[in-house]
Amino acid sequence: MTATTTRPTSTPGRAGQASRLWHLLIVVDVAAALVIQLGLILTGGPDPNTGEAVGSLGIGTRMIQTLSYFTIQSNILVLIAAATLVVHPARDGRIWRILRLDALLGITITGLVFDLVLVRYVHPTGWQLVATIGFHYIAPWATLLGWLVFGPRPRIDRRTIAWAFLWPMLWIAYTFIRGALVGWYPYPFLDVDEIGYGASIRNTAFVLVVAVVLVAIFKGLDRFRSVGSSPG
């Protein structure tokens, strides 16, 4: 009886505070990048995602295009998930698990695709560069490292994975349908007007394969204990 009441609690407490601080820094980074993004979009400055000036477009169109980027949606999910972990480092729940996995998967893909593909198309300067660093460098790798170190785990199961893939699939469908209607695609490797449907679908399929591999890796690592892991 007494053995269970004498377990040291100082280390988990310090680890929990470290988790809160880490995720608070992620919240600050993403929030700052979003504010910069919004400022550039509203003033007609260069879009941090493409480097293109958007001053000739209406405010409504600018906002819709901004929210249509996988990068922006991923960062918003990261912001929400990180904020919940600031409040409660051992957060759990079915909807939260899906949110957390979507944030982790989406932002990791964001970082990989930008570093390996999109970086050649964008040459940011000034505030655009600041937002780019926040969205594409700090947020992805800080989120991944935070999950590896702090978790919480275990939180990934088959049902969570199945529901987590709903958002990316809806984003793909939305991107191609809206692109066909208005002639605008968020990324050059998906631009049907430039590279055709065949190449666009092939590129999309490749990213989906990468997503499946990443989820398999995440699920394997999810078995290891971390801050916020449930005992037993």
C-alpha positions, 0 to 999 in steps of 0.5 A: 500500500505504501509503495505506491504512495512513495514514488518520486514525483519531482522528475515527472513534474519537471518533465511536464514543465519542460513539455509545457515550455517547449510547446509554448515556444511552438505556439509563439513561433506559429502564432507569430508566423501567422500574424506576419503572413496575415499582415503580408496578405492584407497589405498585398505583400509577397505571399510567404508560401510562394513569394508572389505579390497578391496585391492585385487580388481581392481580400477575400481571394487572398484569404481563401488562397492563404487558407488553402495551403497545406502549410497553413492548415498544418501550422494551424493544427500544430498551434491548436495541438501545442496550445492544448499541451501547454495546458495539459502535457498528458492530454488524451481523448479520441478527437485530440488523438486525431488532431495531434496525429494530423498536426504531427503528420501534416507539419512533418510533410510540410517540412520535408516537401519544402526542403526537398521540393519547394525551396527551389521556387521560393526566395524569401526576404525580409518579413517573408523570410521570417514567416517562412522560417517559422512555418517551414523550419521551426514548426516542423522540426520543433513539433517532431522533436517535441513529440519524440521527447515529450509525447504524450504516448501511447496515443496512436492506434488504428482508429486514430490513423484511419480518421487522421487520413480524412483531412489530407484526403479532403484537402486533396479533393478540395485542391483539385476541385477548386483548381479546376474551377478557378485555375489556381493551385497552391503548389507547382507540383500540383498545378494541373495547368502547368504539368497536367493531371498525370504528373499532378496525380503521380506527385500526389500519390508519392506524397501519400506514400510518404505519409503512410510510411511516416505514420507507420514510423510514428506508430512504431515509436508511439510504443515507447514511453514519454512524458504523459504516458499512461502507466501500466 
